[in-house]
Amino acid sequence: MLLFLDIDGPLIPFGAPGGAYPEFERGGGTGGHPLLGRVDPRLGARLLELGCELVWASTWMDDANTVVGPWLGLPRLPVVPWPDEEEPPALTHWKTRPLVKFAAGRPFIWIDDEITEADRAYVAVHHPAPALLHRVDHDYGLTPADFTTLREWLSRNPSY
């Protein structure tokens, strides 16, 4: 089971009223990235516990492996290559089609803060395997409630 993971919004919360976010410490500091302290380093273990093949699905590209991955205690992960498109597809998020292509028929979870019903409809028509498109509230990032949703969906799709 693939798990496509966005960074800005799901891992790095932004936009909450008042802009007050918890700040997390980790040995060695944030490596100079001003928002990395907003990322709860315990999320890495929680993501690994899901038992999925984690894949970065972010504009951070390989910087996800050099900046965010070590903060979370994650191994080097595959990165979805994004196509160079002058015009993004209408209605669906620009990531939707490349993620379906990358999944190549394998079941997947996509965690992002910009997923819409148009993306869900596209995946339902163009992807033969189970897929959960889980929208995270960017004000808060991944929460315990999100992990409950992910675990419940995985329990209903155990053969993958």
HELIX and SHEET records of a PDB file:
HELIX    1   1 PRO A   17  GLY A   19  5                                   3    
HELIX    2   2 LEU A   36  ARG A   38  5                                   3    
HELIX    3   3 LEU A   43  GLU A   49  1                                   7    
HELIX    4   4 ASP A   63  ASP A   63  1                                   1    
HELIX    5   5 ALA A   64  VAL A   68  3                                   5    
HELIX    6   6 GLY A   69  LEU A   72  1                                   4    
HELIX    7   7 THR A   96  ALA A  103  1                                   8    
HELIX    8   8 GLU A  117  HIS A  126  1                                  10    
HELIX    9   9 PRO A  144  ARG A  156  1                                  13    
SHEET    1   A 4 GLU A  53  TRP A  56  0                                        
SHEET    2   A 4 LEU A   2  LEU A   5  1                                        
SHEET    3   A 4 PHE A 108  ASP A 112  1                                        
SHEET    4   A 4 ALA A 131  ARG A 135  1                                        
END                                                                             
